[in-house]
Amino acid sequence: MRIATPARFFDSDLREDPHVTTPDCTYVFIPGAGGSGWSFSFVVAELERRGRRAIAIDLPAGDDGAGFDAYADAVVAAIGDRPRPVLVASSLAGFTAPRVCARVPVALVVLLNAMIPAPGETAGAWWEATGHAEARAEQAARDGRAVDDGDILGDFFHDVPPDVTAEAMAQGELRQSATPFGDAPLGTPWPDVPTRVLVGRDDRFFPAAFQRRVAQERLGIAADELPGGHLLALSRPGDLADRLERYWAEMAGA
């Protein structure tokens, strides 16, 4: 997978489709570690077919001089003058999303297999504070697997179609700088923005039960589930688009 700096993004920028019955919106996809917008290209295409606007952003994740504020800068720049987007924040992007919400009006945040920060918590401290290692090991034991930090394919691509996995590998190796993990934490609660938590039922890296617990403890939100693992945008882009459209329809009808 490839990183571009400054941020590059896939932008459908479509006119409103006559078949779309809910008000128009822009979906903004914020990637996790590695910062690759390519990972959302299939769900962007799925939403384009439905007449939606969608942006998938590449972040400067390999730049040791860039932290979460720089990531938020890239997202805000890509949003431009588009009004009140829907942010879809994947994995590490759970730390970027609240920084974006502090800068621009946002209609909805969808946390997709995402890290949920507590006030005053760094991304580096999140792992121990949430009990991630224990939860991951317990899930692996239930599955009859051993935890292997080097098994990228097993942890992240186990449910991704082989042709999509091959295309992902062909993008090249991603680098994630350690800089954001030591960034000064946000001292404020989660932003006052409607939020949904969507987890992959078969996620091996952030097990579903673990994500449900953290969402309930930190946000008081009951997480929704889809079948699939950590990379739902690659393994089930159609199902993910369906769920995002359902969320938006609920918001529009509220």
C-alpha positions as CSV (number, residue, x, y, z in Angstrom):
1,M,0.0,0.0,0.0
2,R,1.2,3.5,-0.7
3,I,1.2,6.7,1.3
4,A,1.1,10.1,-0.3
5,T,2.1,13.3,1.5
6,P,0.5,15.8,1.5
7,A,-2.8,14.0,1.8
8,R,-4.2,12.5,-1.4
9,F,-7.8,11.4,-1.5
10,F,-10.3,9.6,-3.7
11,D,-13.3,11.9,-4.2
12,S,-16.5,10.8,-5.9
13,D,-17.9,14.3,-5.9
14,L,-21.1,13.1,-7.6
15,R,-24.3,15.0,-8.3
16,E,-27.2,13.8,-6.2
17,D,-28.6,10.6,-7.7
18,P,-32.4,10.7,-8.3
19,H,-32.6,7.2,-6.8
20,V,-31.2,8.4,-3.5
21,T,-34.2,9.1,-1.3
22,T,-32.4,10.6,1.8
23,P,-30.7,14.0,1.8
24,D,-27.3,14.2,0.3
25,C,-24.2,13.8,2.4
26,T,-20.4,13.3,2.1
27,Y,-18.7,10.3,3.7
28,V,-15.2,11.0,4.8
29,F,-13.1,7.9,5.5
30,I,-10.1,8.3,7.8
31,P,-7.7,5.3,7.7
32,G,-5.9,3.8,10.7
33,A,-2.2,2.9,11.0
34,G,-0.3,3.3,7.8
35,G,-2.8,6.0,6.6
36,S,-3.8,4.4,3.3
37,G,-6.9,5.8,1.7
38,W,-6.7,3.0,-0.9
39,S,-8.1,0.6,1.8
40,F,-11.5,2.4,1.4
41,S,-11.5,2.5,-2.4
42,F,-14.0,-0.3,-2.7
43,V,-16.6,1.1,-0.3
44,V,-16.1,4.6,-2.0
45,A,-17.0,2.9,-5.3
46,E,-20.0,1.2,-3.7
47,L,-21.3,4.5,-2.4
48,E,-20.6,6.3,-5.7
49,R,-22.9,3.8,-7.4
50,R,-25.6,4.9,-5.0
51,G,-25.1,8.6,-5.9
52,R,-23.2,9.5,-2.8
53,R,-20.1,11.7,-2.4
54,A,-17.2,9.9,-0.6
55,I,-13.6,10.8,0.2
56,A,-11.0,8.4,1.3
57,I,-7.9,10.2,2.6
58,D,-4.2,9.2,2.6
59,L,-2.6,10.5,5.8
60,P,1.1,11.4,6.3
61,A,1.5,8.3,8.5
62,G,5.1,7.6,7.6
63,D,6.2,11.2,8.5
64,D,7.9,11.3,11.9
65,G,7.1,15.0,12.1
66,A,3.4,14.4,11.8
67,G,1.1,13.5,14.6
68,F,-2.7,13.5,15.1
69,D,-3.0,17.3,14.6
70,A,-1.3,16.9,11.2
71,Y,-3.7,14.0,10.4
72,A,-6.6,16.2,11.4
73,D,-5.2,19.0,9.2
74,A,-5.2,16.6,6.2
75,V,-8.8,15.6,6.9
76,V,-10.1,19.1,7.3
77,A,-8.3,20.2,4.1
78,A,-10.0,17.4,2.2
79,I,-13.4,18.2,3.6
80,G,-13.0,21.8,2.3
81,D,-16.4,23.5,2.2
82,R,-18.5,20.4,2.1
83,P,-21.1,20.8,4.9
84,R,-21.4,18.5,7.9
85,P,-19.8,15.3,6.6
86,V,-20.1,11.8,8.0
87,L,-16.7,10.8,9.4
88,V,-15.9,7.1,9.2
89,A,-12.9,6.5,11.5
90,S,-11.0,3.2,11.3
91,S,-8.8,1.7,14.0
92,L,-6.2,4.3,15.0
93,A,-8.3,7.0,13.5
94,G,-10.5,7.0,16.6
95,F,-7.9,9.4,17.9
96,T,-8.0,11.6,14.8
97,A,-11.8,11.9,14.6
98,P,-12.4,14.0,17.7
99,R,-9.7,16.5,16.6
100,V,-11.5,16.9,13.3
101,C,-14.8,17.4,15.1
102,A,-13.2,20.2,17.1
103,R,-12.4,22.1,13.9
104,V,-15.4,21.6,11.5
105,P,-19.1,20.8,12.0
106,V,-19.7,17.0,11.6
107,A,-23.1,15.3,11.2
108,L,-22.1,11.9,12.4
109,V,-19.1,9.9,13.5
110,V,-18.9,6.2,12.7
111,L,-16.1,4.4,14.7
112,L,-15.2,1.4,12.5
113,N,-13.2,-1.2,14.5
114,A,-11.7,1.9,16.1
115,M,-9.7,2.9,19.2
116,I,-11.8,5.0,21.5
117,P,-9.8,7.4,23.6
118,A,-10.5,8.4,27.2
119,P,-9.9,12.0,28.2
120,G,-6.2,12.5,29.0
121,E,-5.1,9.2,27.4
122,T,-2.4,8.9,24.7
123,A,-2.7,6.4,21.9
124,G,0.4,4.7,23.4
125,A,-1.3,4.3,26.7
126,W,-4.6,3.1,25.2
127,W,-3.4,-0.5,24.8
128,E,-2.7,-1.3,28.4
129,A,-5.5,0.9,29.7
130,T,-8.1,-1.1,27.7
131,G,-6.7,-4.5,28.4
132,H,-6.1,-5.1,24.6
133,A,-3.4,-7.7,24.9
134,E,-5.4,-9.9,27.2
135,A,-8.5,-9.6,25.2
136,R,-6.7,-10.5,22.0
137,A,-5.0,-13.5,23.6
138,E,-8.3,-14.7,25.0
139,Q,-10.0,-14.5,21.6
140,A,-7.1,-16.3,19.9
141,A,-7.4,-19.1,22.5
142,R,-11.1,-19.4,21.9
143,D,-10.4,-19.6,18.2
144,G,-7.6,-22.2,18.6
145,R,-5.0,-19.8,17.4
146,A,-1.7,-18.4,18.8
147,V,-1.1,-14.6,18.9
148,D,1.6,-13.8,16.3
149,D,2.4,-10.1,15.9
150,G,4.1,-10.8,12.7
151,D,1.1,-12.5,11.0
152,I,-0.4,-9.6,9.2
153,L,-2.3,-11.8,6.8
154,G,-3.8,-13.9,9.6
155,D,-4.8,-11.0,11.8
156,F,-6.0,-8.5,9.2
157,F,-6.7,-10.3,5.8
158,H,-8.1,-13.6,7.0
159,D,-11.6,-12.8,5.5
160,V,-10.5,-10.5,2.6
161,P,-10.9,-12.1,-0.8
162,P,-7.6,-13.4,-2.2
163,D,-7.7,-11.0,-5.2
164,V,-8.2,-8.0,-3.0
165,T,-5.5,-9.2,-0.7
166,A,-3.1,-9.5,-3.6
167,E,-4.0,-6.0,-4.7
168,A,-3.4,-4.7,-1.2
169,M,0.0,-6.3,-1.1
170,A,0.9,-4.9,-4.5
171,Q,0.5,-1.4,-3.1
172,G,3.7,-1.8,-1.2
173,E,4.6,-1.7,2.5
174,L,3.0,0.9,4.8
175,R,5.0,2.7,7.4
176,Q,3.4,4.0,10.6
177,S,5.4,6.5,12.6
178,A,5.4,6.2,16.3
179,T,5.0,9.9,16.7
180,P,1.2,10.0,17.2
181,F,1.3,7.4,20.0
182,G,3.1,9.9,22.2
183,D,1.1,13.0,21.2
184,A,-0.4,15.1,23.9
185,P,-3.8,13.6,24.7
186,L,-7.1,15.4,24.4
187,G,-8.3,16.5,27.8
188,T,-11.9,16.8,26.8
189,P,-14.7,14.2,26.7
190,W,-15.8,12.7,23.4
191,P,-17.3,15.5,21.2
192,D,-21.0,16.2,21.3
193,V,-21.6,14.7,17.9
194,P,-23.9,11.7,17.1
195,T,-21.7,8.6,17.2
196,R,-22.1,5.0,16.1
197,V,-19.7,2.2,16.9
198,L,-19.5,-0.6,14.3
199,V,-17.4,-3.6,14.9
200,G,-16.4,-6.7,12.9
201,R,-17.8,-9.8,14.5
202,D,-14.7,-11.8,13.4
203,D,-12.0,-9.1,14.1
204,R,-8.9,-10.9,15.4
205,F,-6.9,-7.8,16.3
206,F,-9.7,-5.9,18.1
207,P,-12.0,-8.7,19.2
208,A,-15.7,-7.8,19.0
209,A,-16.4,-8.5,22.7
210,F,-13.5,-6.2,23.6
211,Q,-14.8,-3.5,21.4
212,R,-18.3,-3.7,22.8
213,R,-16.9,-3.4,26.3
214,V,-14.8,-0.4,25.5
215,A,-17.6,1.4,23.6
216,Q,-20.0,0.8,26.5
217,E,-17.5,1.9,29.2
218,R,-16.2,5.0,27.4
219,L,-19.1,6.2,25.4
220,G,-22.1,4.5,26.8
221,I,-22.8,3.2,23.3
222,A,-24.0,-0.4,22.4
223,A,-21.8,-1.3,19.4
224,D,-23.4,-2.7,16.2
225,E,-21.8,-5.6,14.4
226,L,-21.2,-6.8,10.9
227,P,-19.8,-10.2,9.9
228,G,-16.1,-9.8,9.0
229,G,-12.7,-8.9,10.4
230,H,-10.7,-5.7,11.0
231,L,-10.7,-4.6,7.4
232,L,-14.4,-4.5,6.7
233,A,-14.0,-2.0,3.9
234,L,-12.0,-4.6,2.0
235,S,-13.8,-7.8,2.9
236,R,-17.4,-6.5,2.9
237,P,-17.6,-3.1,1.2
238,G,-21.2,-3.6,0.1
239,D,-22.4,-4.6,3.6
240,L,-20.5,-1.6,5.0
241,A,-22.0,0.8,2.6
242,D,-25.5,-0.6,3.4
243,R,-24.9,0.0,7.1
244,L,-23.5,3.5,6.6
245,E,-26.6,4.4,4.5
246,R,-28.8,3.0,7.2
247,Y,-27.1,5.2,9.8
248,W,-27.5,8.3,7.5
249,A,-31.1,7.5,6.9
250,E,-31.7,7.3,10.6
251,M,-30.0,10.6,11.1
252,A,-31.8,12.3,8.3
253,G,-35.2,11.1,9.6
254,A,-34.4,12.2,13.2
